[in-house]
Amino acid sequence: MLKRLIRMDWLPASHDLGLLVLRLLVPIALFMKHGTEKIFRFHAMAGNFPDPLHIGSISSLVIAMIADAVCMPLLLLGFAARWAALWSFGNLLVAWIFVHHFAFYGPGGDHGELIVAYMAVMLALFIAGPGRFSIDAQLAAPPTRDAVQVH
């Protein structure tokens, strides 16, 4: 009884459902905070946005905007999800290394642990893929026997 309770055998395991939860919750948070900020405040941010790769602050802002305002909706839908997760992971990694200097907490920490948690989710989605409940999975599904083939 205790073993069953500890293992939660009564709850069916679903990797696809777990991937869906990751694909929904984290991208919504990133899009709502950072994606909308970059969309609606682009001109205000352009002049003082960090330029960690020395490609210009506007170019850096565009790369970050793609990660937060384009890749997050793609992850929500599970469309080109691995590419979206990889782009977002790269953006987060650059920000954590060059802007936040590997900080986790304390003065100047700027929520570094949250950046690492976001990176972990993006890396997991890149490795595992978006799961069965995604557009990518529907595109990869073999055609059904009832599908009409046009020649």
C-alpha positions as CSV (number, residue, x, y, z in Angstrom):
1,M,0.0,0.0,0.0
2,L,2.8,2.4,1.0
3,K,4.8,1.5,-2.1
4,R,1.7,2.2,-4.3
5,L,1.1,5.5,-2.6
6,I,4.8,6.6,-2.9
7,R,5.0,5.6,-6.6
8,M,1.5,7.1,-7.3
9,D,0.7,4.0,-9.4
10,W,-2.9,5.2,-9.5
11,L,-1.9,8.2,-11.7
12,P,-1.1,7.1,-15.2
13,A,2.3,8.3,-16.5
14,S,2.1,10.3,-19.7
15,H,5.3,11.8,-21.2
16,D,3.3,13.5,-23.9
17,L,1.1,15.2,-21.3
18,G,4.2,16.3,-19.3
19,L,5.7,17.8,-22.5
20,L,2.4,19.6,-23.2
21,V,2.4,21.1,-19.7
22,L,6.0,22.3,-20.2
23,R,5.1,23.6,-23.7
24,L,2.2,25.6,-22.3
25,L,3.2,27.0,-18.9
26,V,6.8,28.2,-19.6
27,P,6.2,29.8,-23.0
28,I,3.1,31.6,-21.7
29,A,5.2,33.1,-18.9
30,L,8.0,34.1,-21.2
31,F,5.7,35.5,-23.9
32,M,3.5,37.4,-21.4
33,K,6.5,39.1,-19.7
34,H,9.3,39.3,-22.3
35,G,7.6,38.8,-25.6
36,T,4.9,41.4,-25.2
37,E,7.4,43.8,-23.7
38,K,9.6,43.5,-26.8
39,I,6.7,43.9,-29.2
40,F,5.1,46.9,-27.6
41,R,8.2,48.7,-26.3
42,F,10.6,47.9,-29.1
43,H,11.5,51.5,-29.8
44,A,11.9,52.4,-26.2
45,M,14.2,49.3,-25.6
46,A,16.2,49.7,-28.8
47,G,18.5,52.4,-27.5
48,N,19.7,50.7,-24.4
49,F,19.3,47.0,-25.0
50,P,22.4,45.0,-24.1
51,D,24.7,44.0,-26.9
52,P,26.6,41.0,-25.6
53,L,27.7,39.7,-29.0
54,H,28.8,43.1,-30.3
55,I,26.4,43.0,-33.2
56,G,24.5,46.1,-32.3
57,S,21.8,46.7,-29.7
58,I,19.0,46.6,-32.3
59,S,20.2,43.3,-33.8
60,S,20.5,41.9,-30.3
61,L,17.0,43.1,-29.5
62,V,15.6,41.5,-32.7
63,I,17.3,38.2,-31.8
64,A,15.8,38.3,-28.3
65,M,12.4,39.4,-29.7
66,I,12.4,36.4,-32.0
67,A,13.1,34.1,-29.0
68,D,10.4,35.7,-26.8
69,A,7.7,36.8,-29.2
70,V,8.0,34.3,-32.1
71,C,9.4,31.1,-30.6
72,M,7.1,31.1,-27.5
73,P,3.9,31.0,-29.6
74,L,5.5,28.3,-31.8
75,L,6.3,26.2,-28.7
76,L,2.7,26.7,-27.5
77,L,1.4,25.2,-30.7
78,G,4.2,22.6,-31.0
79,F,5.1,23.9,-34.4
80,A,8.8,23.8,-35.3
81,A,9.1,23.2,-31.6
82,R,12.6,21.9,-31.5
83,W,13.9,24.9,-33.6
84,A,12.0,27.3,-31.3
85,A,13.4,25.7,-28.2
86,L,16.9,25.7,-29.5
87,W,16.7,29.4,-30.5
88,S,15.2,30.3,-27.1
89,F,17.9,28.2,-25.3
90,G,20.6,30.0,-27.2
91,N,19.2,33.4,-26.4
92,L,18.8,32.6,-22.7
93,L,22.3,31.2,-22.6
94,V,23.8,34.3,-24.1
95,A,21.8,36.5,-21.7
96,W,22.8,34.4,-18.7
97,I,26.5,34.3,-19.6
98,F,27.2,37.7,-21.0
99,V,24.5,39.9,-19.4
100,H,23.9,38.3,-16.1
101,H,27.5,36.8,-15.7
102,F,26.3,33.4,-14.4
103,A,24.6,35.1,-11.5
104,F,22.1,33.1,-9.5
105,Y,21.0,35.3,-6.7
106,G,22.1,38.2,-4.5
107,P,23.1,41.7,-5.7
108,G,23.1,41.7,-9.5
109,G,21.6,38.1,-9.5
110,D,18.6,39.3,-11.5
111,H,16.7,36.0,-11.1
112,G,19.5,33.9,-12.5
113,E,17.9,30.8,-11.2
114,L,14.8,31.5,-13.2
115,I,17.0,31.9,-16.4
116,V,18.6,28.5,-15.7
117,A,15.1,26.9,-15.1
118,Y,13.9,28.4,-18.4
119,M,17.1,27.1,-20.2
120,A,16.5,23.6,-18.7
121,V,12.9,23.5,-20.1
122,M,14.1,24.7,-23.5
123,L,16.9,22.1,-23.5
124,A,14.4,19.3,-22.5
125,L,12.0,20.4,-25.2
126,F,14.8,20.4,-27.8
127,I,15.9,16.9,-26.8
128,A,12.5,15.3,-26.2
129,G,10.6,17.2,-28.9
130,P,7.1,18.6,-28.4
131,G,5.3,15.3,-27.8
132,R,2.1,13.8,-29.3
133,F,-0.1,16.8,-28.6
134,S,1.6,19.1,-31.1
135,I,1.4,20.3,-34.7
136,D,4.8,18.7,-35.3
137,A,3.4,15.3,-34.2
138,Q,0.4,15.7,-36.5
139,L,2.6,16.6,-39.4
140,A,4.8,13.5,-38.8
141,A,1.8,11.2,-38.4
142,P,1.5,8.6,-41.2
143,P,-1.6,9.1,-43.4
144,T,-4.6,7.1,-42.4
145,R,-6.0,4.3,-44.6
146,D,-9.0,6.4,-45.4
147,A,-7.0,9.3,-46.7
148,V,-7.5,10.0,-50.4
149,Q,-4.3,10.1,-52.4
150,V,-4.1,12.5,-55.3
151,H,-1.8,11.3,-58.2
